[in-house]
Amino acid sequence: MDMELRGIDPATLEEPAAVAAVRQLNDGFKNYQVMLAGFRSGLFDWLQSNGPAERSAIGPALNLRGAHLAGFLQALEDIGLLTRQDNAYSLAPGMETVLCQDSPWHQAEVVNELLDPDNGWSALDRFMSNDWTPRKPPLPAPLRHPYAGEARRLISTLAPRFKNKTVRSILCFDGGDGMFAAAAWRHFPEARMTVVVPAEAQQRVRRMLADCGIDCGVDDRCSVLPGTPMDPPPGEQVDLAVLFHALYTVRRTTNDALAAVGARLAPGGELHCAHWFCLEACDTAPGGLRDLDKAVLTDSHPMCHVETFCDRFAKIDLVDAGREDLIGEYGVTKLHYARRPED
């Protein structure tokens, strides 16, 4: 390439049109860095307490370089985080809920986590390599957990189905750090709940439940036990069994996993499975960024053959099988369900 550029007159050099596409993509990264700097400099919290404020006050208060402050603040205004009137800057209306530390929806942790070396997004080339070694990133706060929306949508779907039924026992295989268990614990106050997770995830799930205000000691209403859908811990029959993003690691033995969990249902008990699925023949479609989001979260391929999943229930003697689509921030979650017949 160096040899090709020798002797070229820069004044007559025409930039390829495709460069604009790359520049636009790079701007997305730069906007991310602008937001990250807003969090890390303390600007958002300072403006909540001191705004509206002019640049002459903002710079000294936060030790920001005056020579570049105008562009920085303008960039934050351009992406909708700040607003300006009469040369005084304030947080844009409603943005305090996600930008300021005193809000439970504060997003600084979410933004920072993208740079964590254990997050697949921090260097996607490493994640895509066969040499990638998955490690769990730090546990986020419950409201900012990537599965929080998934859990809310699932429980809001399940709760009406059981409005006129008594649920005394729940067996939950929770692949979302306990997020579904936390939601179910409050919606089914009379139920004893057993949360099953891989042995190495027990302490992490207990911490998440504790952050949600749930004491999951063995003598309390909620307990966390080691196991997988292939080998659920022994116990009584249950009124409701839930597989919440828990089948990916046993996807090649899905029938056996469903049979093992279905065997724990009491007569009339229901099994509900919420997972992400690929398209037929593992084909792709627009929305690849969301596909990669799910890949980073699960470090697994999604479930396959959504068109035949309900057929699996008949093979383990469950009836009234059905399916619903739950639309969320990662796309469509497929909810499959069936029940054990009354004796």
N, C-alpha and C positions, 0 to 999 in steps of 0.2 A: 504493500500500500504506500509506503514512503516513496518508493521509486516512481509510482504512478503520479504522486502529487508534485514531484519536482518539475519546475518550469511552468506551473499553472498560475495564471494571473487571478488573484482573489477577486479583483474587480469584475471579472467576467464569469466567475463561477456561479452557477445556478444551483440552489438548494433543492434537492428532491422533494416533491410534495409529501412523500411519506414521512419526512422528518416532523411535520406538524402533528401527526398522530402520536409519535413518540413523545413530543414535547407536551402534548395534552395529558398523556399518561403520567409523565414526570410531575406535572402540576398537581395531580392528585396526591402524590407523595409529599410535595412541598406544602400543600394545604394541611396535610396531616401533621407535619412538623410545626406549622404555625399554631395549630390547636394545642399540640403537645407543649410548646413553649409557653402558651397562655396558661396552661395548668401549672407547669413547673416554676414559672416566674411568680406565681401567686396573684397574677393580674385579675383573674375573675373574682376571687374572694375579696380582693382589695376594692374593686369597683362596686361590689355589692354593698360594702360598708361606706365607701367614700364617693361613689359616683352620683351624678355626672361629674366628670373631672376632665380638665384639659391636659394636653401633653406636658405642659410645663410643671404640672403637679405629679403626673404619673411617673415620669422618668426618675426624678430624685427619690420618690417614695419606694420604688422597686429596684433601684440601681440598674436601670435599663439605659442603653446607649442612645443618647438623644439624636445622634446623626442618622439612626436607622429607625427611630421610633415611629415616625409618621408612616412609613411603609408597612411596618409591623401592624400597627393599629388599623390601617386601611385594609390590609389583608384579612384581619379578623372581622372587619365590617363586611368585606366582600363575601365571606363565606357564611355570614348570617349570625355570628356569635355576638358581635357588638353593634350598637347603633350610635349615631352622632347627631347632635343638635347644637347649633351655635358653638361649634368647635369643642364641645364637651362630650366625652364618651361615657356610655352606660352599657350594661348588659342588654342584649336584645330581649324584648318581652318574652317571658317564659323560659329563657335559657338558664336562669339561676337554678332551676330544678336539676339540671344535668352538669352544670359547671361549678357549683359551689359546694364546699365540704359539708355544710350543715344540712344538705339534702340527702335523703336515703338513696336517691337516684344519681348521685354524684358519679360521673363517668371517667374520672382521671385514672382509676385503677384499670378500667377496660382499655383505655387508650395506651397506657404504659405496658400492659400485658402483651401487646402485639410485638414488643421489642424483646420480651423475655426469651433467652436462648432455648428454653424448653417448649416454647410455643412454635408450632410449625410455620406460622406466618413470619417469624422473625427472619428466616432465611429459607424460603420455599425450596431452593435447590437442595438443601440438606434433607428436608422432609421428603422430597421426591426420590432421593437416593436410596438404593437398597441397603446402604450402610446406616440409615437413620435408626437411632435408638430412642424409642418413646419414653418420655418422663412426664409426670404430671406437673403442670405449672402450679404456682401457689393458689390456694383455695380462695376464690373471690367471695365477696359479700353476697348473701342470698339474693337480694334484688338485682344484682349485677351478674349473677351466674348465667352462663350461656344457655342453660336448660331451664331457666326460670319461666320464660314464656311458654315453653313446651309443657311444663308442669301445670301452669295456670290453665292452658287451653284443654288439657286432658281432664283435669278435675272438674272444669266447668261443663264438660261433656258428660262425665260420669255422674256427677251429683244429681241431675234431674232424673236419670235412669233409676236411681236408688231412692228417690224421694219418698216412696211409699213402701220401701223394703227395709227391714232391719238388718244392718250389717254389723255383726259382732266380731268378725275376724277377717283380717286382710293379710295376704301374703304378697309382698312386693319385691320384685327383682328390679332394683333401681340402678340403672346405668348413668344416672345424672347426679351423682354425689349426694343422693338423698333428697333432691328437690321435689320429686313426686311424693315421697313419703311425708315431707313437711306439709305439703298442701293437703294430702289425704287425712293427716292427723287431725286437722281442724274441721274438715268437712264431714268426718265420720267420728264424732266425739265418743260414741259408745263402743267403738271397735278396738279390739286388741290387734296391734299391727306388728308383723315380723318383717323386717327389711333384710333382704339377702343380698350380699355383695361379695366379690372376691375377697379372700382373707387379707390381701395387702391393702384393700380399700377401706377396711373397717374403721380405722382411726379417723380417716378423712371424712367419712360419712357421719361418724359420731360428732365430729367438730362442726360439720355443716348443720346437723340437727340442733346442736347446742346453740349455734348462732341464731337459729330460728326459734329459740326458746323452748326446745323439746328435750326433756331428760330421757335418754334412751337406755337407762340401766336395765338389767335383766329382770328386775322386779316391777318395772313400770309398764305402762300401757304400750310402749314402743320399744322393741329390742332390735339390735343389729347383729346378725349372725353371718358367719362365712358360708359360702356356697356359690353355686351357679345354677342356671336353669336345668343343667344336666344332673345335678346332684343337690336338690333342695334339702335343707335340714329337716329332720323328722319332726312331726308335730301333728296336731289335730287337723281335721278337715276344715276348710275355710269357706266363707261366703263369697269372697272376692279375691281373685288372684290377678296381679298386674305385672306385665313384662314391659318395663319402660326403658326403651333403648338398651335392652339387655341381651338381645339375641345375636348381635353382630359377631361376637367371639365364638359362638357355637353354631354359626349359620349353616355349616355343612352337615350338622346333625339336628336340624330344626325339628324334624318330626319326633325324634327321641326327647328333645327338650320339652316340646309341648306336651308330650305324653306324661313326662315326669311331673310337670306342673299341674296338668289337668287331673292327674290322679289325686291331687290334694283337695280338689273341690268337693264341698258337701253337696248333697242332692239339691238342685236348684241354684247352686253356686255358679258364678260367671267368671270367665277368663277374658281379659282385655289385653291386647298387645299393641303398643304404639312404637312404630319404627319408621325409618326412612328406607325407601326402596329405589332401586335403579329402574331405568326404562327397559322395555323388552329387549332382549339380547344385549343388555348392558350398553345400549346405544346412548348417544349424547344429544343434547338440545341446548339452545341458548339458556344461560343461567349457570355457566360453569363456575363462576365465583362462589355461588352458594353451594355447589357440589364440593368445592375445595374446602369451604367452611365446615361442612359435615365431615369431610375426610380428616381435617385437622382435629376436630372434636373427638371423633371415634377412633382414629388411626385404624380404620377398617373399611372394607368395601360395604356398601349398603346391602340390604336384603334384596333377594332376587325373586322373580316370578310372582309378582303381586297378584296376577290374574288367577293364580291357583292357590293362594294362601288359605282362603276359606275352606277349600277342599281338605286341607290338613285336619281341620277340626272333626269332620265326619269320621276320619280314620281313627280318632281316639274317642269316638262315641259321644261327642258333644253335638248339640243341636242349636237351631235358630242362629246360625252363623250370619254375620253381617260385616259391613265395612263402612267407615266414614273417613272423609278427608278433613284434616285439621290444618288450616292455612296459617303459616307463621313466618317468622323472619328468615328462616332457612328454606322456605318453600313449603312443600306438602308433606305432612306426617300422616301415614296410613294407620288408622285405628281399626283393628280386626277384633271381633268378639264372638263369643258363643257361650253356651251354658250346659251344665250337666243336667240331664233329665231328672225329674222327681222320681224317687223310688216308688 
